[in-house]
């Protein structure tokens, strides 16, 4: 099943822009997120996210499989 994924526009204190699935409790407010597309997994969403932000990282809650730290 495809999920909508977003990336935060504002970086965290460590410089990461986190990717989130549409129902994540940590999904940023509308003005602080960019729609990445619909994907089967966070791995596919991460490929798209890296086109926008080199320092993209998965959310520890909804995209843990794509988290590098």
Short mmCIF file of the C-alpha atoms (twelve columns), coordinates in Angstrom:
data_MODEL
# 
_entry.id   MODEL 
# 
loop_
_atom_site.group_PDB 
_atom_site.id 
_atom_site.type_symbol 
_atom_site.label_atom_id 
_atom_site.label_alt_id 
_atom_site.label_comp_id 
_atom_site.label_asym_id 
_atom_site.label_seq_id 
_atom_site.Cartn_x 
_atom_site.Cartn_y 
_atom_site.Cartn_z 
_atom_site.pdbx_PDB_model_num 
ATOM 1  C CA . UNK A 1  0.000  0.000  0.000  1 
ATOM 2  C CA . UNK A 2  1.319  3.428  -0.920 1 
ATOM 3  C CA . UNK A 3  1.801  6.045  1.787  1 
ATOM 4  C CA . UNK A 4  2.258  9.776  1.390  1 
ATOM 5  C CA . UNK A 5  5.673  10.954 2.576  1 
ATOM 6  C CA . UNK A 6  6.849  14.422 3.536  1 
ATOM 7  C CA . UNK A 7  10.151 16.011 4.480  1 
ATOM 8  C CA . UNK A 8  10.591 18.782 7.013  1 
ATOM 9  C CA . UNK A 9  11.768 22.057 5.505  1 
ATOM 10 C CA . UNK A 10 13.483 23.151 8.709  1 
ATOM 11 C CA . UNK A 11 16.485 21.119 9.778  1 
ATOM 12 C CA . UNK A 12 16.816 19.692 13.265 1 
ATOM 13 C CA . UNK A 13 19.647 20.914 15.495 1 
ATOM 14 C CA . UNK A 14 21.933 18.235 14.005 1 
ATOM 15 C CA . UNK A 15 21.231 19.461 10.449 1 
ATOM 16 C CA . UNK A 16 18.909 16.616 9.419  1 
ATOM 17 C CA . UNK A 17 15.677 17.123 7.515  1 
ATOM 18 C CA . UNK A 18 13.421 14.247 8.603  1 
ATOM 19 C CA . UNK A 19 11.071 12.295 6.376  1 
ATOM 20 C CA . UNK A 20 7.668  11.353 7.766  1 
ATOM 21 C CA . UNK A 21 4.761  9.208  6.664  1 
ATOM 22 C CA . UNK A 22 1.422  10.990 6.427  1 
ATOM 23 C CA . UNK A 23 0.004  9.715  9.739  1 
ATOM 24 C CA . UNK A 24 3.129  10.230 11.857 1 
ATOM 25 C CA . UNK A 25 2.553  11.939 15.195 1 
ATOM 26 C CA . UNK A 26 5.712  14.008 14.521 1 
ATOM 27 C CA . UNK A 27 4.618  15.203 11.060 1 
ATOM 28 C CA . UNK A 28 5.589  18.898 10.800 1 
ATOM 29 C CA . UNK A 29 2.998  21.624 10.356 1 
ATOM 30 C CA . UNK A 30 1.868  22.293 6.783  1 
ATOM 31 C CA . UNK A 31 4.129  25.337 6.388  1 
ATOM 32 C CA . UNK A 32 7.183  23.318 7.475  1 
ATOM 33 C CA . UNK A 33 6.856  20.284 5.220  1 
ATOM 34 C CA . UNK A 34 7.279  19.392 1.582  1 
ATOM 35 C CA . UNK A 35 5.374  16.596 -0.107 1 
ATOM 36 C CA . UNK A 36 7.739  13.974 -1.506 1 
ATOM 37 C CA . UNK A 37 5.193  11.668 -3.118 1 
ATOM 38 C CA . UNK A 38 3.496  8.321  -2.542 1 
ATOM 39 C CA . UNK A 39 5.810  5.383  -1.902 1 
ATOM 40 C CA . UNK A 40 5.670  1.780  -0.770 1 
ATOM 41 C CA . UNK A 41 8.415  2.307  1.795  1 
ATOM 42 C CA . UNK A 42 10.553 4.958  3.427  1 
ATOM 43 C CA . UNK A 43 13.481 3.649  1.380  1 
ATOM 44 C CA . UNK A 44 11.856 4.907  -1.816 1 
ATOM 45 C CA . UNK A 45 10.886 8.157  -0.091 1 
ATOM 46 C CA . UNK A 46 14.499 8.620  1.033  1 
ATOM 47 C CA . UNK A 47 15.725 8.474  -2.568 1 
ATOM 48 C CA . UNK A 48 13.390 11.357 -3.423 1 
ATOM 49 C CA . UNK A 49 14.236 13.253 -0.225 1 
ATOM 50 C CA . UNK A 50 17.967 13.189 -1.027 1 
ATOM 51 C CA . UNK A 51 17.195 15.104 -4.232 1 
ATOM 52 C CA . UNK A 52 15.993 18.005 -2.069 1 
ATOM 53 C CA . UNK A 53 18.132 17.756 1.076  1 
ATOM 54 C CA . UNK A 54 21.460 15.962 1.264  1 
ATOM 55 C CA . UNK A 55 21.020 15.577 5.019  1 
ATOM 56 C CA . UNK A 56 17.660 13.768 4.854  1 
ATOM 57 C CA . UNK A 57 17.068 11.191 7.571  1 
ATOM 58 C CA . UNK A 58 14.166 8.960  8.607  1 
ATOM 59 C CA . UNK A 59 11.912 9.803  11.518 1 
ATOM 60 C CA . UNK A 60 12.597 7.616  14.559 1 
ATOM 61 C CA . UNK A 61 8.869  6.934  14.875 1 
ATOM 62 C CA . UNK A 62 7.482  6.348  11.373 1 
ATOM 63 C CA . UNK A 63 10.569 5.781  9.187  1 
ATOM 64 C CA . UNK A 64 12.955 4.019  11.535 1 
ATOM 65 C CA . UNK A 65 14.219 1.663  8.801  1 
ATOM 66 C CA . UNK A 66 15.597 4.724  6.981  1 
ATOM 67 C CA . UNK A 67 17.164 6.366  10.028 1 
ATOM 68 C CA . UNK A 68 20.938 6.599  9.951  1 
ATOM 69 C CA . UNK A 69 21.515 7.799  13.531 1 
# 
